[in-house]
Amino acid sequence: MNRQTLAFSQPEILIVDDTPDNLRLLASMLGSQGYKVRKALNGEIALSTCKTRIPDLILLDIMMPDLDGYEVCKILKNDENTKNIPIIFISALDDVWDKVKAFAVGGVDYISKPFQSEEVLASVVNQLTIQNLQKQLTEQNKNLADLNQNLEKLVEQKTQELIHQEKSDCVS
């Protein structure tokens, strides 16, 4: 399944990896599927770029100098503006505890290096689909809440009209 099968307006993906070859490979793979791609060589750049423009999804390496991927994820998840960005970890670490930690800090998926392009693309499509459905659900819930509020106002108004009418009928 490729991106064109989804009802998105060209999602933007931030790739964070300290290895330029990995950045180029992932950017090429995702760009060929129609995604907008931004790249960051370390965690500090990733955090800075997220403040400038929030991506729809982040592919995040774990082993990086200074801030590792776990720490970057924690910082993003503790920020009101970035807490809902899905983060897919892509790492050479393949111990079960590394994966558990990735999920514990807020990751939504974990792909081990070396990765297969089909696996990365499938995960990206799945996470963007989930995100899109969550946005639709949030919007529908907001619409329902608005309709409910309007209905409550209408019921209150009609109740007041009936009370006023009943009082008028008793007086005459």
Secondary structure, DSSP 8 states (H G I E B T S, - for coil): --GGGS--S--EEEEE-S-HHHHHHHHHHHHTTT-EEEEESSHHHHHHHHHHS--SEEEE-S--SSS-HHHHHHHHHTSTTTTTS-EEEEES---HHHHHHHHHTT-SEEEESS--HHHHHHHHHHHHHHHHHHHHHHHHHHHHHHHHHHHHHHHHHHHHHHHHHHHHHHH-
